[in-house]
Amino acid sequence: MSGGGSWWVLVETSVGGDFRWELVRTIPVDGGRDGAVDRAAQLARTCSDSGFEAEEPEAYGRRVFRTAETGWLVEVARSYWPNDMKSPITLKTHVRIAVGELEHESETPVAPPPAKGRLRRALGGS
């Protein structure tokens, strides 16, 4: 199935300590390219460290870098007091936000059932 022409905001977060990125959200946006750019820019200013809208954006520190006309890298920082510490700890994570136009989409094919083997038949399996 072809799906060209719709605009999306794509959100990636850094995963673990090995500098991998994972696509955590795909947000369809009405309003064409301009609407998607506006939505992405707003999300860069208000997202939590998970890439979702923060209930209290002011609870996070952030640096928003525009890396391309339709792309942002966001450094999100959060401070908290561990129970056994005498001072707060600040954690920093990164979120990448980009705008993309969906050019093609197809359904994932259903995997075929496993092949019947001799051992499986001998044990009464089908």
C-alpha positions in Angstrom: 0.0 0.0 0.0 1.4 3.4 -0.9 1.1 6.2 1.7 2.9 9.1 0.2 2.2 12.7 1.2 1.5 12.6 4.9 3.8 14.4 7.3 5.1 13.0 10.6 7.2 14.0 13.6 9.7 11.2 14.4 11.2 11.0 17.9 14.3 9.0 18.8 15.9 8.6 22.2 19.4 7.5 23.2 19.4 3.9 24.5 21.8 2.6 27.2 25.4 3.5 27.3 26.3 2.2 23.9 25.2 5.3 22.0 22.3 3.6 20.1 19.2 5.4 19.0 15.7 4.0 19.1 12.6 5.3 17.3 10.1 5.7 20.2 7.3 7.7 18.6 5.9 8.5 15.2 3.3 11.3 15.3 1.1 11.9 12.3 0.5 15.7 11.9 -2.3 17.5 10.0 -1.3 20.8 8.4 1.3 19.6 6.0 5.1 20.2 6.3 4.7 23.5 8.1 2.4 22.0 10.7 4.8 19.1 11.3 7.7 21.6 11.7 5.7 23.6 14.2 4.7 20.5 16.2 8.3 19.2 16.2 9.7 22.5 17.4 7.1 22.7 20.2 7.9 19.1 21.2 11.7 19.9 21.4 10.9 22.7 23.9 8.5 20.6 26.1 9.5 16.9 25.9 10.7 14.8 28.8 13.7 12.6 28.7 11.6 9.8 27.2 10.6 11.9 24.1 7.0 12.3 25.3 5.3 15.5 26.3 6.4 16.4 29.9 3.6 17.1 32.3 5.8 19.8 33.8 8.4 20.9 31.2 9.9 23.4 33.6 11.0 20.4 35.8 13.7 19.7 33.2 16.7 21.6 32.0 17.2 21.5 28.3 19.3 22.6 25.4 17.7 22.5 22.0 19.9 22.4 19.0 18.5 22.9 15.5 20.6 20.5 13.5 18.8 20.9 10.2 15.8 22.8 8.8 13.5 20.0 10.1 15.7 18.4 12.8 16.5 19.0 16.5 18.8 17.4 19.0 17.6 18.0 22.6 19.7 17.5 25.7 17.3 17.0 28.5 18.5 17.1 32.1 16.8 16.1 35.3 18.0 16.5 38.9 16.9 14.3 41.8 18.0 13.3 45.3 18.8 9.6 45.8 17.8 8.4 49.3 21.3 7.7 50.4 23.1 10.7 49.0 24.0 14.0 50.5 23.6 16.0 47.3 21.4 15.8 44.2 22.4 13.9 41.0 21.7 15.3 37.5 21.0 12.9 34.7 21.3 14.0 31.0 19.7 12.2 28.1 19.3 13.1 24.5 16.3 13.1 22.2 16.3 13.6 18.4 13.3 15.0 16.8 12.8 15.2 13.0 10.1 15.9 10.5 9.5 13.4 7.7 7.2 12.8 4.8 5.8 9.3 4.6 6.6 8.2 1.0 5.7 4.5 1.3 4.1 2.1 3.7 3.3 -1.6 3.5 1.9 -4.1 6.0 4.2 -6.6 7.7 3.7 -10.1 6.2 2.5 -12.7 8.6 5.2 -15.3 9.3 4.5 -18.8 7.9 4.1 -21.6 10.5 7.2 -23.7 11.2 7.9 -26.6 8.8 6.8 -30.0 10.0 9.8 -32.1 11.0 10.1 -35.8 11.5 10.8 -35.5 15.2 7.7 -33.4 15.7 5.5 -35.9 13.8 7.0 -38.8 15.8 6.1 -37.1 19.1 2.5 -36.6 18.0 2.8 -33.0 16.9 1.2 -31.7 13.7 
